[in-house]
Amino acid sequence: MARTGPGGEAVYRLALALFLAFLPQLACALETAAPAERAVAGNVSLVEGDVRFVDPNQQVRRPSLKDPIYEGDSIVTGGDGEVHLDMQDGGYIGVRPGTNMRIVNFKAEGGADDNFLINLLEGSFRAVTGWITHSGSRRAEIQTPTATIGVRGTDYEPLVIPEGSKAGEPGTYNRVNIGETEMRTKEGSIVVRPNQAGFVPRRGAPRPRVLDRVPAFFRATRNEKRFEGLHARIHQHLEEHRQQRIKQMEQRRLQRAKPAAKSAADRRVEPRREQQQREEAQRQMRQREAQKAAMQAQKQAEERKRKSQAADHAKAAKKAEHEERRRRFFERRE
């Protein structure tokens, strides 16, 4: 997106620089525990220049090739930043320099309830849609400060010019290369078809309108060749891709169900296991008591035997003493 005029360029660059500088401070100040698992919306296929992903906890990361972008993540590109994404529904998004956007929702499991919602606050991207848009425009939407863009199977380019920019009148623009999109506001809606651009201004509350010509600020970026023939290539294998995704999600559900089933089985077994443990503890206690009683009985028997032996020994000694006295008596008589 072109920006003309030193004043507008300076304001834009200052605002973007302050925003990017403030993000790391937020990340440090809001350190929290690891977030719950979030759905992967796509993976990085190209990254150049200043590109940052920001999660819902304001944790900032710089993406590399093949890195995931998650549902709920924001994408911020600097003046030289560009990142392209292979989306889970088979689509493709090229985020251009000077853009601030957020993937609010992105569900691509191959079912009829698949959907996505992207917030575009500033800047632009070009996208070739996947299978989600085949379910109807209300399942695939781009929200901007002034409009909602309903996306149908298409190659399209939404663009938001903020206040203070000299690139053009502030508001939401949307160019269509293949297919069509619908631009909606409270005042009405229009359908934008190939080689057309729609517009909703930032000021006032007018109806969306189709422009007489595509504005000059829709310019190709240095990686625009990646989109040549891309729509046909994506849609040639889109159903195959969707079926693969359905199988992948089914395998994940089965893997997640195994621990859950095991847990349920454990809960059923737990009362029986506790009963067995109680019975085993009682058996061991009875065994210890029996052993203790046996040892006590043995000790008592040994004590009785010792006393009996002592009594026998005393009796024998007394008898021997008596016999000795008798012997001496008879000896004196003789």
Backbone hydrogen bonds, N-H to C=O, Kabsch-Sander energy under -0.5 kcal/mol:
donor,donor_aa,acceptor,acceptor_aa,energy
9,E,5,G,-2.0
10,A,6,P,-2.3
11,V,7,G,-2.3
12,Y,8,G,-2.5
13,R,9,E,-2.7
14,L,10,A,-2.5
15,A,11,V,-2.5
16,L,12,Y,-2.6
17,A,13,R,-2.5
18,L,14,L,-2.4
19,F,15,A,-2.1
20,L,16,L,-2.6
21,A,17,A,-2.4
22,F,18,L,-1.7
23,L,19,F,-1.2
25,Q,21,A,-0.6
26,L,22,F,-1.9
27,A,23,L,-2.2
28,C,24,P,-2.1
29,A,25,Q,-2.4
30,L,26,L,-2.0
31,E,28,C,-0.8
41,A,69,I,-2.7
42,G,69,I,-1.5
43,N,86,D,-2.1
44,V,67,D,-2.6
45,S,84,H,-2.7
46,L,84,H,-1.3
48,E,82,E,-2.6
51,V,49,G,-0.9
52,R,76,V,-2.4
53,F,61,R,-3.0
54,V,74,S,-2.1
55,D,59,Q,-2.3
58,Q,55,D,-2.4
61,R,53,F,-2.6
66,K,44,V,-2.9
67,D,64,S,-2.0
69,I,42,G,-2.5
71,E,39,A,-3.0
72,G,103,I,-3.5
73,D,70,Y,-2.2
74,S,54,V,-2.9
75,I,101,M,-3.1
76,V,52,R,-2.6
77,T,99,T,-2.3
78,G,50,D,-2.9
81,G,78,G,-1.3
82,E,48,E,-2.5
83,V,95,V,-1.6
84,H,46,L,-2.6
85,L,93,I,-3.1
86,D,43,N,-2.9
87,M,85,L,-0.7
87,M,91,G,-2.3
88,Q,41,A,-2.6
90,G,87,M,-1.8
92,Y,128,V,-2.6
93,I,85,L,-2.1
94,G,126,R,-3.2
95,V,83,V,-3.3
95,V,93,I,-0.6
96,R,124,S,-2.0
98,G,78,G,-1.8
100,N,122,E,-2.6
101,M,75,I,-2.2
102,R,119,N,-2.6
103,I,73,D,-2.7
104,V,102,R,-1.2
104,V,117,L,-1.3
105,N,117,L,-1.8
107,K,115,N,-3.2
108,A,106,F,-0.6
114,D,111,G,-1.3
115,N,107,K,-1.4
116,F,139,R,-2.3
117,L,105,N,-2.2
118,I,141,E,-2.1
119,N,102,R,-2.9
120,L,118,I,-0.6
120,L,143,Q,-3.0
121,L,100,N,-2.2
121,L,119,N,-0.6
122,E,100,N,-1.5
123,G,160,V,-2.0
125,F,158,P,-1.3
126,R,94,G,-2.2
127,A,156,Y,-2.4
128,V,92,Y,-2.7
129,T,127,A,-0.5
129,T,154,T,-2.5
131,W,89,D,-2.0
133,T,130,G,-0.5
134,H,131,W,-1.5
135,S,132,I,-1.8
136,G,133,T,-1.2
139,R,136,G,-1.6
140,A,137,S,-1.2
141,E,116,F,-2.0
142,I,149,I,-2.2
143,Q,118,I,-3.0
144,T,147,A,-2.8
148,T,184,R,-2.1
149,I,142,I,-3.3
150,G,148,T,-0.6
150,G,182,E,-3.2
151,V,137,S,-0.7
151,V,140,A,-3.0
151,V,149,I,-0.5
152,R,180,E,-1.3
155,D,178,I,-2.1
156,Y,127,A,-2.2
157,E,175,R,-2.9
159,L,173,Y,-2.6
160,V,123,G,-2.8
161,I,171,G,-2.4
165,S,162,P,-1.4
171,G,161,I,-1.8
172,T,200,V,-2.8
173,Y,159,L,-3.4
174,N,198,G,-1.9
175,R,157,E,-2.4
176,V,196,Q,-2.2
177,N,155,D,-3.3
178,I,155,D,-1.6
181,T,192,V,-2.0
182,E,150,G,-2.4
183,M,190,I,-2.2
184,R,148,T,-3.0
184,R,182,E,-0.5
185,T,188,G,-2.5
188,G,185,T,-1.0
190,I,183,M,-1.9
192,V,181,T,-3.1
193,R,191,V,-0.5
195,N,176,V,-2.4
196,Q,176,V,-0.7
196,Q,193,R,-1.4
198,G,174,N,-2.7
199,F,209,R,-2.2
200,V,172,T,-2.4
202,R,170,P,-2.2
209,R,199,F,-2.1
211,L,197,A,-3.0
218,F,215,P,-1.4
219,R,217,F,-1.6
224,E,221,T,-1.6
226,R,223,N,-1.5
227,F,224,E,-2.0
228,E,225,K,-1.5
230,L,227,F,-1.4
231,H,227,F,-0.5
233,R,229,G,-1.8
234,I,230,L,-2.8
235,H,231,H,-2.2
236,Q,232,A,-1.3
237,H,233,R,-0.8
237,H,234,I,-0.7
241,H,237,H,-2.3
242,R,238,L,-2.4
243,Q,239,E,-2.4
244,Q,240,E,-2.1
245,R,241,H,-2.0
246,I,242,R,-2.2
247,K,243,Q,-2.1
248,Q,244,Q,-2.3
249,M,245,R,-2.6
250,E,246,I,-2.1
251,Q,247,K,-2.4
252,R,248,Q,-2.0
253,R,249,M,-2.3
254,L,250,E,-2.2
255,Q,251,Q,-2.4
256,R,252,R,-2.4
257,A,253,R,-2.0
258,K,254,L,-1.6
260,A,256,R,-1.2
261,A,257,A,-3.1
262,K,258,K,-2.5
263,S,259,P,-2.4
264,A,260,A,-2.4
265,A,261,A,-2.5
266,D,262,K,-2.6
267,R,263,S,-2.2
268,R,264,A,-1.9
269,V,265,A,-2.4
270,E,266,D,-2.0
272,R,268,R,-0.5
273,R,269,V,-2.8
274,E,270,E,-2.9
275,Q,271,P,-2.4
276,Q,272,R,-2.4
277,Q,273,R,-2.4
278,R,274,E,-2.5
279,E,275,Q,-2.7
280,E,276,Q,-2.5
281,A,277,Q,-2.3
282,Q,278,R,-2.5
283,R,279,E,-2.5
284,Q,280,E,-2.5
285,M,281,A,-2.2
286,R,282,Q,-2.7
287,Q,283,R,-2.5
288,R,284,Q,-2.5
289,E,285,M,-2.5
290,A,286,R,-2.7
291,Q,287,Q,-2.6
292,K,288,R,-2.6
293,A,289,E,-2.6
294,A,290,A,-2.7
295,M,291,Q,-2.6
296,Q,292,K,-2.2
297,A,293,A,-2.7
298,Q,294,A,-2.7
299,K,295,M,-2.2
300,Q,296,Q,-2.5
301,A,297,A,-2.6
302,E,298,Q,-2.5
303,E,299,K,-2.2
304,R,300,Q,-2.5
305,K,301,A,-2.6
306,R,302,E,-2.4
307,K,303,E,-2.5
308,S,304,R,-2.7
309,Q,305,K,-2.7
310,A,306,R,-2.3
311,A,307,K,-2.6
312,D,308,S,-2.8
313,H,309,Q,-2.4
314,A,310,A,-2.5
315,K,311,A,-2.7
316,A,312,D,-2.7
317,A,313,H,-2.3
318,K,314,A,-2.5
319,K,315,K,-2.5
320,A,316,A,-2.4
321,E,317,A,-2.2
322,H,318,K,-2.3
323,E,319,K,-2.5
324,E,320,A,-1.9
325,R,321,E,-2.1
326,R,322,H,-2.1
327,R,323,E,-2.2
328,R,324,E,-2.2
329,F,325,R,-2.1
330,F,326,R,-2.3
331,E,327,R,-1.9
332,R,328,R,-2.0
333,R,329,F,-1.6
334,E,330,F,-1.6
